[in-house]
Amino acid sequence: MATNPIETSSLSRSFSHGSVRAVRDVSLAVPAGSVFGIVGKNGAGKSTLLKLIAGLMRQDAGTVSVLGRQLRPCESHPRLGALVEAPAVYGRLDAFENLMNRALVLGLPDPKKACREALDLVGLDARTAGDGRGRVLWPRGTYVDDLSTGQRQRLGVALALIGNPEVLLLDEPLTGIDPTGVASLRTLLVRLNRERGVTVVVSSHILADLERMCTHYGIMRDGALTRQLTAEELADACATYLTLRVDAPERAVAVLAEELPGLTVRVLPDGALRVTAPGGGEPDRTVLAQVLLSAGIAVTELAVSEPDVEAELVRLIDGAAAKKGR
C-alpha cells in the first residue's frame, strides 16, 4: 500500500460560474492505516472534497491520487469504497439486489457471499423469503423505498464495503441511525481499520463519535484545509493544565524551570502562566504554590483546565485556537 493512500494537491472546485469556491487549493495527505476525520461547519466543503476524491465530481484544478495512482477527473479507483451524502440505491429493488448490482459491476468471484457478508457486517437483520427465490425480506418491507432512514444508511455503508476496499470514504455515515446502531457502526469501522488495515476517511457533525475512533484529523473552513493533526497532537493541545496568575510572571518561569524542571511552563498573551505536567497530567498545585511562595512570588489566581477534545475541535473549526495561546 502507498504511504499515503489518499493525496490531493491544490485541489479546487467552484460553483455558480466561479463565484462560490467550495474547495480551495486543498493539499491533503491521509496516512495508511489511519481513521481520518474531516471536520468543519456546514458548507465548509467536506462533502465536495469527498466527491472529488471518489470521482463523483470533476475538479477545476489540482490532482487526486488514490493508492499511489493519480486519477483522471471523475475517475473512481476500484479499491476505494465510498458513501457520500445519500446512498445511491434503486428504491424498487430490495437491499440484497442493490448489493448484487454493485458486486456484479465489480466482477466479484462469489457475489452472493460478498453481499451476505456486507449485510452481516453492518448489522442489517435480513431473513430469506420462503418462496424458493432467495429474496431478502426486511422488517418494514421488501423494497429499499420501505426501509427506515437508519436502514438505508446502513445499506449505504454495506455498498461501500462490497469488494473489500482498501480505502473507505464515508460522508456522515452515522446520520439518522439510532444510538445502538451508531455504536455498532463505529465499532465496525474501528475493527476494519485495525484488523484489515482499511484506511477510513469519515466526516461527521458528531464530534464525540469522531473522537472515539479517529487517529488523524483534517480541519476545513470556507473550503480550505486549515490544519491536519494527529489524535495525539489534539490530545496534547487540550491536556489538563493549570492557569496561574502571579505578580512576577517572567521570574516565576525561571524559578519553576530551576525547581521543577519536569514542568512545561508558557506565558500566555494575557500574562497568565500555563503549566503542564509531564505526560499531560495535572501538576501538583500544592507543590507549585509552595515553590513560588518560597521565592517571594505571590499567586493571585489558580485554575484547572480539564481536557476536552470536542471543545478543542470546535475551537479549531472556528479558527479560535489562538485564544489559548498556541
For each residue, the residues with C-beta under 8 A, 3 or more apart:
1: 5 32 67 166 197 199
2: 5 32 65 67 68
3: 31 32
4: 7 29 30 31 32 65
5: 1 2 30 32 66 67 166 167 199
6: 28 29 30 36 53 64 65 66 167 199 201
7: 4 28 29 30 64 65
8: 11 26 27 28 49 52 53 62 63 64 65
9: 27 62 63 65
10: 25 26 27 61 62 63
11: 8 23 25 26 27 28 49 52 59 61 62 63 64
12: 21 23 24 25 26 59 60 61 62
13: 21 22 23 48 52 57 58 59 60
14: 17 18 19 20 21 22 60
15: 19 20 22
16: 19 20
17: 14
18: 14 21
19: 14 15 16
20: 14 15 16
21: 12 13 14 18 24 223
22: 13 14 15 45 48 223
23: 11 12 13 26 45 48 49 52 59 223
24: 12 21 45 222 223 224
25: 10 11 12 62 224
26: 8 10 11 12 23 45 49 62 220 223 224 225
27: 8 9 10 11 225
28: 6 7 8 11 49 218 225 228
29: 4 6 7 228
30: 4 5 6 7 34 36 199 201 216
31: 3 4 34 36 199 216
32: 1 2 3 4 5 197 199
33: 193 197 199
34: 30 31 193 199 200 215 216
35: 189 190 193 199 200 202 213 214 215 216
36: 6 30 31 199 200 201 202 214 215 216 217 218
37: 202 203 204 210 213 214 216 217 218
38: 46 49 50 201 202 203 217 218 220
39: 46 203 204 207 210 217 218 219 220 313 316 317
40: 44 45 46 203 219 220 221 317
41: 44 221 317
42: 205
43:
44: 40 41 220 221 222 223 317
45: 22 23 24 26 40 48 49 220 222 223 224
46: 38 39 40 49 50 171 203 220
47: 50 51 84 85 171 172 203
48: 13 22 23 45 51 52 57 223
49: 8 11 23 26 28 38 45 46 52 53 220
50: 38 46 47 53 54 82 84 169 171 201 203
51: 47 48 54 56 57 84
52: 8 11 13 23 48 49 55 56 57 59 64
53: 6 8 49 50 64 66 80 169 201
54: 50 51 76 80 82 84 169
55: 52 64 71 73 74 75 76 77
56: 51 52 74 76 82 84
57: 13 48 51 52 74
58: 13 73 74
59: 11 12 13 23 52 62 64 73
60: 12 13 14
61: 10 11 12
62: 8 9 10 11 12 25 26 59
63: 8 9 10 11 70 71
64: 6 7 8 11 52 53 55 59 70 71
65: 2 4 6 7 8 9 68 69 70 71
66: 5 6 53 69 71 77 79 80 167
67: 1 2 5 77 79 80 166 167
68: 2 65
69: 65 66 77
70: 63 64 65
71: 55 63 64 65 66 75 76 77
72: 75
73: 55 58 59
74: 55 56 57 58
75: 55 71 72
76: 54 55 56 71 80 82
77: 55 66 67 69 71 80 167
78: 106 163
79: 66 67 163 165 166 167
80: 53 54 66 67 76 77 165 166 167 168 169
81: 159 160 161 162 163 165 167 168 169
82: 50 54 56 76 160 168 169 170
83: 87 156 157 159 160 169 170 171 173
84: 47 50 51 54 56 169 171
85: 47 171 172
86: 152 156
87: 83 152 153 155 156 159
88: 159
89: 93 98 144 152 155 156 159
90: 93 97 98 101 144
91: 143 144 145
92: 143 144 145
93: 89 90 97 98 101 143 144
94: 97 98 135 136 137 138 142 143 144
95: 98 99 119 124 126 136 138 144 147 151 155 158
96: 99 100 115 119 126 135 136
97: 90 93 94 100 101 136
98: 89 90 93 94 95 101 102 144 155 159
99: 95 96 102 103 114 115 118 119 155 158 159 162
100: 96 97 103 104 111 112 115
101: 90 93 97 98 104 105
102: 98 99 105 106 159 162 163
103: 99 100 106 108 111 112 114 115 162 163
104: 100 101 107 108 111
105: 101 102
106: 78 102 103 162 163
107: 104
108: 103 104 111 114 162 163
109:
110: 113 114
111: 100 103 104 108 114 115
112: 100 103 115 116
113: 110 116 117
114: 99 103 108 110 111 117 118 162 163
115: 96 99 100 103 111 112 118 119 162
116: 112 113 119 120
117: 113 114 120 121
118: 99 114 115 121 122 158 159 161 162
119: 95 96 99 115 116 122 124 126 136 158
120: 116 117 123 124
121: 117 118 158 161 188
122: 118 119 154 155 157 158 161 185 188
123: 120 154 181 184 185 188
124: 95 119 120 138 151 154 155 158
125: 138 139
126: 95 96 119 136 137 138
127: 136 137
128: 134 135 136 137
129: 133 134 135 136 137
130:
131: 135
132:
133: 129
134: 128 129
135: 94 96 128 129 131 142
136: 94 95 96 97 119 126 127 128 129
137: 94 126 127 128 129 141 142
138: 94 95 124 125 126 141 142 146 147 151
139: 125
140: 146 147 148 151
141: 137 138 145 146 147
142: 94 135 137 138 146
143: 91 92 93 94 146 147
144: 89 90 91 92 93 94 95 98 147 152 155
145: 91 92 141
146: 138 140 141 142 143
147: 95 138 140 141 143 144 151 152 155
148: 140 151 152
149: 152 153 176 177
150: 153 154 176 177 178 181
151: 95 124 138 140 147 148 154 155
152: 86 87 89 144 147 148 149 155 156 176
153: 87 149 150 156 157 173 174 175 176 177
154: 122 123 124 150 151 157 158 177 181 185
155: 87 89 95 98 99 122 124 144 147 151 152 158 159
156: 83 86 87 89 152 153 159 160 173
157: 83 122 153 154 160 161 170 173 185 188
158: 95 99 118 119 121 122 124 154 155 161 162
159: 81 83 87 88 89 98 99 102 118 155 156 162
160: 81 82 83 156 157 165 168 169 170
161: 81 118 121 122 157 158 164 165 168 192
162: 81 99 102 103 106 108 114 115 118 158 159
163: 78 79 81 102 103 106 108 114
164: 161 196
165: 79 80 81 160 161 168 198
166: 1 5 67 79 80 197 198 199
167: 5 6 66 67 77 79 80 81 198 199 200 201
168: 80 81 82 160 161 165 189 192 198 199 200 201 202
169: 50 53 54 80 81 82 83 84 160 201
170: 82 83 157 160 173 189 200 201 202 203
171: 46 47 50 83 84 85 202 203
172: 47 85 175 203 204 205
173: 83 153 156 157 170 185 189 202 204
174: 153 177 182 185 186 204 206 209
175: 153 172 205
176: 149 150 152 153
177: 149 150 153 154 174 181 182 185
178: 150 181 182
179: 182 183
180: 183 184
181: 123 150 154 177 178 184 185
182: 174 177 178 179 185 186 206 209
183: 179 180 186 187
184: 123 180 181 187 188
185: 122 123 154 157 173 174 177 181 182 188 189
186: 174 182 183 189 190 209 212 213
187: 183 184 190 191
188: 121 122 123 157 184 185 191 192
189: 35 168 170 173 185 186 192 193 200 202 213
190: 35 186 187 193 194 213
191: 187 188 194 195 196
192: 161 168 188 189 195 196 198 200
193: 33 34 35 189 190 196 197 198 199 200 213
194: 190 191
195: 191 192
196: 164 191 192 193
197: 1 32 33 166 193
198: 165 166 167 168 192 193
199: 1 5 6 30 31 32 33 34 35 36 166 167 168 193
200: 34 35 36 167 168 170 189 192 193
201: 6 30 36 38 50 53 167 168 169 170
202: 35 36 37 38 168 170 171 173 189 210 213 214
203: 37 38 39 40 46 47 50 170 171 172
204: 37 39 172 173 174 207 209 210
205: 42 172 175
206: 174 182 209 210
207: 39 204 210 211 309 310 313 314
208: 211 212 310
209: 174 182 186 204 206 212 213
210: 37 39 202 204 206 207 213 214 217 313
211: 207 208 214 309 310 313
212: 186 208 209
213: 35 37 186 189 190 193 202 209 210
214: 35 36 37 202 210 211 217 231
215: 34 35 36 230 231
216: 30 31 34 35 36 37 228 229 230 231
217: 36 37 38 39 210 214 227 228 229 230 231 234 313
218: 28 36 37 38 39 225 227 228
219: 39 40 225 226 227 228 229 313 316 317
220: 26 38 39 40 44 45 46 49 223 224 225 226
221: 40 41 44 224 226 317 319
222: 24 44 45
223: 21 22 23 24 26 44 45 48 220
224: 24 25 26 45 220 221
225: 26 27 28 218 219 220 228
226: 219 220 221 316 319
227: 217 218 219 316
228: 28 29 216 217 218 219 225
229: 216 217 219 233 234 237
230: 215 216 217 233 234
231: 214 215 216 217 234 235
232: 235 236
233: 229 230 236 237
234: 217 229 230 231 237 238 309 312 313
235: 231 232 238 239 280 307 309
236: 232 233 239 280
237: 229 233 234 312 321 324 326
238: 234 235 307 308 309 311 312
239: 235 236 276 280 281 307
240: 276 277 280 281 282 304 305 306 307
241: 274 275 276 282 283 304 305
242: 273 274 275 276 282 283 285 288 302 303 304 305
243: 268 272 273 274 275 301 302 303 304 305
244: 252 272 273 275 288 292 299 301 302
245: 271 272 273 299 300 301 302
246: 249 252 273 292 297 298 299 300
247: 297 298 300
248: 251 252 297
249: 246 252 253 267 271 272 273
250: 253 254 267
251: 248 254 255 295 297
252: 244 246 248 249 255 256 265 273 292 295 297
253: 249 250 256 257 265 267 273
254: 250 251 257 258
255: 251 252 258 259 291 292 295 297
256: 252 253 259 260 263 265 275 288 291 292
257: 253 254 260 261 263 265
258: 254 255 261
259: 255 256 291 295
260: 256 257 263 283 287 288 291
261: 257 258
262: 277 278
263: 256 257 260 275 276 277 278 283 288
264: 275 276 277 278
265: 252 253 256 257 273 274 275
266: 273 274 325
267: 249 250 253 271 272 273 274
268: 243 271 272 273 274 324 325
269: 325
270:
271: 245 249 267 268
272: 243 244 245 249 267 268 301
273: 242 243 244 245 246 249 252 253 265 266 267 268
274: 241 242 243 265 266 267 268 325
275: 241 242 243 244 256 263 264 265 283 288
276: 239 240 241 242 263 264 280 283
277: 240 262 263 264 280 281 282 283 284
278: 262 263 264 281
279:
280: 235 236 239 240 276 277 307
281: 239 240 277 278
282: 240 241 242 277 285 304
283: 241 242 260 263 275 276 277 287 288
284: 277 287 288
285: 242 282 288 289 302 304
286: 289 290
287: 260 283 284 290 291
288: 242 244 256 260 263 275 283 284 285 291 292
289: 285 286 292 293 299 302
290: 286 287 293 294
291: 255 256 259 260 287 288 294 295
292: 244 246 252 255 256 288 289 295 297 298 299
293: 289 290 296 297 298 299
294: 290 291
295: 251 252 255 259 291 292
296: 293
297: 246 247 248 251 252 255 292 293
298: 246 247 292 293
299: 244 245 246 289 292 293 302
300: 245 246 247
301: 243 244 245 272
302: 242 243 244 245 285 289 299
303: 242 243
304: 240 241 242 243 282 285
305: 240 241 242 243
306: 240
307: 235 238 239 240 280
308: 238 311 312
309: 207 211 234 235 238 312 313
310: 207 208 211 313 314
311: 238 308 314 315
312: 234 237 238 308 309 315 316 321
313: 39 207 210 211 217 219 234 309 310 316 317
314: 207 310 311 317 318
315: 311 312 318 320 321 323 324
316: 39 219 226 227 312 313 319 320 321
317: 39 40 41 44 219 221 313 314
318: 314 315
319: 221 226 316
320: 315 316 323
321: 237 312 315 316 324 326
322: 325 326
323: 315 320
324: 237 268 315 321
325: 266 268 269 274 322
326: 237 321 322
